[in-house]
Amino acid sequence: MINHRYFKMNVKEELKKIKDYFSPKVIGEINDVYVKIAKIKGDKLPWHSHNYEDEFFYVIDGTLLMEIEGQKIVEMKQGDFYVVKKGISHKVSSEEECNILLIENKSTAHTGNIKTEITKSIEDQLK
């Protein structure tokens, strides 16, 4: 539990603190889910899936490319959201910096069962 997160917060100010791309930061929690923010730029996130959890992606600003295996790439703009259902292989990328908000179960692994140099543990996301 992150008790210190129960107060008013400005998401855009919190995004300024993030220095690395593809490095989600937990900014709050609601019941059994975390609210996270991340900066995306480039194509480093591997194809992955989450066997037991859905994921919610919301574009704060920029353009996010959502790729779902076997489907056409979906271009997401500011204000768009996308729910990736459990078990669906997916990845995101962005040509320019894109800021996103994520809502994920506390058990959701950053890159599913795939481990790469960008994979972050939940402990790292809570810092």
Steps between C-alpha positions, in 0.01 A plus 500: 500500500632846415325716758699807403310510171161603644503867410439734209753454224568662164576230244689735266726609787565135588589428136774765516675284762527200267832494316495158329271375227306175553542534877155511664462679834223416746323822603202352682302195587133414502402173666705232319624716212781748448470829314824553307649754263771448240683671219525310172740574215632247256434131455674323792198335659488131401195308388344362818175403664356476850329168566271618780470879475344757270688829446361851453705748290406871488691752286567821693685659210685393188424210268516139613512209258311202644584170335285194558628178347326424171328840478565833333697752711273741689619861519391655829492876561455719807187397690475152343498185710536133419434192711721200423325187623690229685686250285527735199853546359574870462762774499504879490737747339522865405708692247504812720462523877158386618372517858256237617301399806457130577263318729619149580445232762772502764604155372562620142862446392640793299587294191307183578722191504750668265808648670709765323728788600195725541298263723423667836402319817205632699751613764673718239163637387415601859812718539 
